[in-house]
């Protein structure tokens, strides 16, 4: 598909991390009329390298995009992106994004009714994306922030502290308030997606103007995992749905972190229909500072080394897969 065709069929899946964005992506990607390439981190990470500026030379921007390991892993090269940019007079970041998406879908045997991109952090850019791409849709999936924190604590990515979830979830809540009146914006709850998948998916399909398809309910049986080897935290999407873990956060979270989340997010939680659980325990004055300090320590001592190790492993795998020049 050409970049302009993708722009006409484009949608974004956004939300906090550990909120079910990968689950929703897996479900929609099982639809024969929908395709979702691997997440690009385009506006949340790649553009930040140039502070969102369009003043840098085009070659520099394209080379930087193509050098990211997850973009390389999707089979995208700088030459491929430039080829897709030929139809634009003065391409900037948004055109480079469309060109990258066009390359990512170039091996598909058909044209699709909808082409999606899932990067949770794009929730911060959703208003701009809806304005820059006048035909696109934004699907925002929200999850109980207490369950988000419990989920983070159970995987080897992201934070293990309430303060980081509070900031991320609060940002998504503010974005929702700005987006709520957009006709091309849909909010769904993770808990509803788990409990009544078909009903929620029908709403999503209606928003995307595509017919519902039963294949989405059998997403876990897909042949293509849809994520890189280094993203093992997405493995749960290869299993059938179950509701037994929805409230496990009640047993998993330390009371002081639980009360912090509720104290700082009660407005947004009420707005999304989440009831308070630990209202009787008020957070201590130093709880927030302690959580913030522990998060900073975790970021530098644990998360950053893990990210660097994942990058090295991915680059080693990609370099070893290159065909020999001899």
Secondary structure as GFF3:
##gff-version 3
##sequence-region A 1 326
A	DSSP	alpha_helix	3	9	.	.	.	ID=ss1
A	DSSP	beta_strand	10	14	.	.	.	ID=ss2
A	DSSP	alpha_helix	21	29	.	.	.	ID=ss3
A	DSSP	beta_strand	34	36	.	.	.	ID=ss4
A	DSSP	pi_helix	42	46	.	.	.	ID=ss5
A	DSSP	three_ten_helix	47	50	.	.	.	ID=ss6
A	DSSP	alpha_helix	58	67	.	.	.	ID=ss7
A	DSSP	alpha_helix	69	73	.	.	.	ID=ss8
A	DSSP	alpha_helix	78	84	.	.	.	ID=ss9
A	DSSP	three_ten_helix	85	87	.	.	.	ID=ss10
A	DSSP	alpha_helix	93	104	.	.	.	ID=ss11
A	DSSP	beta_strand	114	118	.	.	.	ID=ss12
A	DSSP	three_ten_helix	120	125	.	.	.	ID=ss13
A	DSSP	alpha_helix	126	132	.	.	.	ID=ss14
A	DSSP	beta_strand	137	142	.	.	.	ID=ss15
A	DSSP	alpha_helix	145	153	.	.	.	ID=ss16
A	DSSP	alpha_helix	162	179	.	.	.	ID=ss17
A	DSSP	beta_strand	185	189	.	.	.	ID=ss18
A	DSSP	alpha_helix	190	195	.	.	.	ID=ss19
A	DSSP	alpha_helix	197	208	.	.	.	ID=ss20
A	DSSP	three_ten_helix	214	221	.	.	.	ID=ss21
A	DSSP	three_ten_helix	232	238	.	.	.	ID=ss22
A	DSSP	alpha_helix	249	252	.	.	.	ID=ss23
A	DSSP	alpha_helix	255	271	.	.	.	ID=ss24
A	DSSP	alpha_helix	287	298	.	.	.	ID=ss25
A	DSSP	pi_helix	299	303	.	.	.	ID=ss26
A	DSSP	alpha_helix	304	320	.	.	.	ID=ss27
###
